[in-house]
Amino acid sequence: MNMTEVPFALTSVDKKPSRKYRKGSKYDPILDAFLKSKSTLVKVEDTGKDANYLRTQLKKRIDARDINNKVDVSVVNNTIYLEKA
């Protein structure tokens, strides 16, 4: 078996760069609209996403924005609910 060599170069570096995170998310408008609303409990509908997937994404955004003391996200019967704390 004849293996071809892969071209490469090694470069010395002082440290690894910090990971670049996106500044925003396509899910931020859902959270923004809820925070601006006067409602304390809302149902999120017509997203085209699986409820458990959407809960995970919204939870990540809630944590990243450090608003977990203001907003809670849950799934009941495959429906997403946002609730103000």
BELRA-V175717 format. One record per pair of residues at least 4 apart in sequence whose ideal C-beta (glycine too) atoms are under 6 Angstrom apart, sorted by sequence separation. I is the first residue (numbers start at 1). J is the second residue. D is the distance in whole Angstrom. If there is no record, write none. Layout:
BEGIN
I;J;D / I;J;D
END
This chain:
BEGIN
24;28;5 / 28;32;6 / 49;53;5 / 67;71;5 / 49;54;4 / 62;67;6 / 75;80;6 / 62;68;5 / 47;54;6 / 74;81;5 / 34;42;6 / 62;71;5 / 73;82;6 / 72;83;5 / 72;85;6 / 59;73;6 / 58;73;5 / 70;85;6 / 69;85;6 / 55;73;5 / 55;75;5 / 52;75;6 / 51;75;5 / 55;80;6 / 54;80;5 / 51;78;5 / 51;80;5 / 27;57;5 / 27;58;6 / 27;61;5 / 25;61;5 / 43;79;6 / 44;80;4 / 43;81;6 / 42;82;5 / 41;83;5 / 40;84;5 / 34;82;5
END
